Amino acid sequence: MALSLQEAAPGRWSALAGLAFAVVLAMAPWFSAVAVLPQLRVVWRLTDAAASGLTLAVQLGFVLGAVLSAALNLADRVSPQRLILTGALIAAGANLGLLWAGGPTLAAGLRALTGAALALVYPPALKAMSAWFRTGRGTALGVMVGALTLGSALPHLVNGLGGANWRSVIFITSALAALGGLIASRVGDGPYRFPTAPFQPSQAWRALTSRGVGLATLGYLGHMWELYAMWAWFSAFFTGVLVNAGVADPGRGPALATFAVVGVGALGCGLGGLLGDRWGRTRLTTLAMGLSGACALALAGLAGAAPGVVLALSLMWGFWIIADSAQFSTIVSEIADPAYVGTALTAQLALGFTLTAGSIALVPALVRAGGWPLAFVVLAVGPLLGTVAMRRLARTPDAARIAGGRG
């Protein structure tokens, strides 16, 4: 279907490229501590509980930041570019503070502040890009989430290439975040800007309890149940795979494998966006969650296989586990109250990241109880339940508005 001149905003692709690149850089601190966790365990003599706390702190910080942002309607009352710049600079400073933390107590607080600051980056970036695309929005937001995915993978690459110098990882990811915020501040407003909203704290609750947004959020929760738990713990899992295969010193292997497994999701986001626009968003999300859950179950049965087999299957999981992510946000941007799209997006993300804190904390307990196969089976429950919500959404009156279209 050809686009009219009104639908095809001039400069939209350059705006997408600029903002996506900015998000790649700005989100780099997200997994910076996770990427260097093996080194921090030695330097700070971390217990398992303290190591898990560092991983969870950024998730919980993001939740707190997102809840406050949604309650204050910040994403609908303040320029997205200003919010992104502010959040990126705060995240960069908090992440850099790890160099002087000296131990897990202060480090956990800094990680929480990093997460809270990044709540000012991710939701506003999705809203800002929605203002550039009326059709083809699923593809555009797929690129944006792909940028988030690549940004999350970057610390593992830096760590894999840089060896044990954890301070270099922290410094580089902090510098990247600050640069990302500055680049984002230079991206102009799209022509399909959403109306400015008055301050109404109740709008977050109203959005989540409406039928269409509510079902999309339930689907998103199923997706998020496995996503960040897999991202957070894959390096530990693959380290065990290599050790069990007789590799005495895995070295940089787990870090580079984790970069590949997380980073390949950027390609999944791109394909997911294209298929969401052409097939319809509920169809694409159902397919992606089905394949992702199937990969988790397959890994449960093959966790003891040769490293090459495990890595190949993990790459497929990494591709599909994130392919649908942007479509949940796209649905919200299409069916929520236009004046409070930013608030609805932020509230949805707050719920999703609240759930990730639970699944990330649960994985080590499951591994102790029944090994990685049990953990993968439990993670597969999320996407399977998410498909139920999306099938129900496909039968609602909102389905016609989120069917997607060529763009």
Disulfide bonds with the S-S distance in Angstrom:
none
